[in-house]
């Protein structure tokens, strides 16, 4: 079959696609940084004021939020909490090496296209009315082969389509994707649109809230960062990490939570390949509760280091005398309180 050259792309608002049922307003209005702090707190996310300011500006200015930091510091959780707090759908694009436009934005349903082509050819081989119908099918197919009914929407395109409430688009661990993929993102981040060469340009009527995370395993291009509100998410101080544990590991007694925080905070001062993040602190507290621990003891710490540390060299570095030293520091700090 001779392929009909597609028409030049034309701009088409995403609103011209099938509309969803009527729903509430696009998003709740957040009036201040304090209101943003309260919004995150309702989702059990303990944010500092600088992070709340970045989130507030992203919401108020309609800009993507780019959060960078060490693994396990709660970057992905920001998008999850915002989606829950705003009653919005969370659309997640998990980045990986080799990610391309077909997995991230859209692809054509080639199997269905081939089926339609074969159907048209089958009719054309008939006689009389069937042949005429075959010609009609083939003519129609030539016009519609690259149209919405053959389009499979992936996360980026889905986020631009109409929603009762603008969704939260999470582009997670962008640093894992190849650098050329960043160039494709620029159109989405600056204009909230995607150009599909064979068909049209889809533009969001109401832009989604975009949250991009990076663990900084490589540098992200400045062109991406310039289109975003940037924030570095570091390790929390002891007071904030204790607050996080009280929310995320409520079964852990207050005294044990304080010891866990003090131990982990001291461990982060060591020269380790991978320092434990907040997510490891939470998981360790939960593991100690599961073992019926009421206080940190050398044996319990030694047997659960694999919850905190994920590399054998780090575990070997901490075992033995280092565990004893860290526990003594925890006891001294507790005595000063």
Number of C-alpha atoms within 10 A of each C-alpha: 8 5 7 11 9 14 12 11 14 14 15 16 17 21 17 12 12 9 12 11 8 9 9 10 10 17 18 12 11 14 11 14 18 14 14 23 21 16 19 20 15 14 17 15 21 22 20 13 13 14 20 22 19 20 28 21 19 20 21 13 10 16 21 29 26 25 26 22 18 20 23 19 19 21 25 20 14 20 25 21 20 24 22 16 16 17 18 21 19 21 21 20 20 16 21 14 12 13 16 16 14 12 16 22 20 19 15 18 14 13 10 14 18 12 11 16 17 14 14 22 17 13 19 20 12 13 11 10 11 15 17 14 16 21 17 15 18 22 13 12 17 17 13 15 25 20 13 13 12 16 17 16 19 18 19 25 21 19 29 26 26 24 23 18 20 25 27 25 27 28 22 22 22 26 22 18 19 16 16 12 17 16 12 16 19 18 13 22 20 14 12 23 26 24 18 17 13 16 20 19 17 23 23 24 17 21 24 30 24 24 26 25 27 24 20 15 12 13 11 17 13 8 12 17 17 14 17 20 20 18 19 16 21 16 20 17 11 14 11 15 23 21 17 23 26 19 17 18 19 14 14 24 16 14 13 17 29 22 20 26 26 22 21 23 22 14 18 14 9 13 10 16 12 15 22 22 21 23 16 20 26 25 16 22 27 19 17 20 17 11 11 11 15 14 16 18 12 15 10 15 20 15 10 14 18 15 16 24 19 15 12 12 12 19 16 11 14 20 15 13 11 14 20 16 11 19 21 13 15 21 14 11 12 13 8 6 5
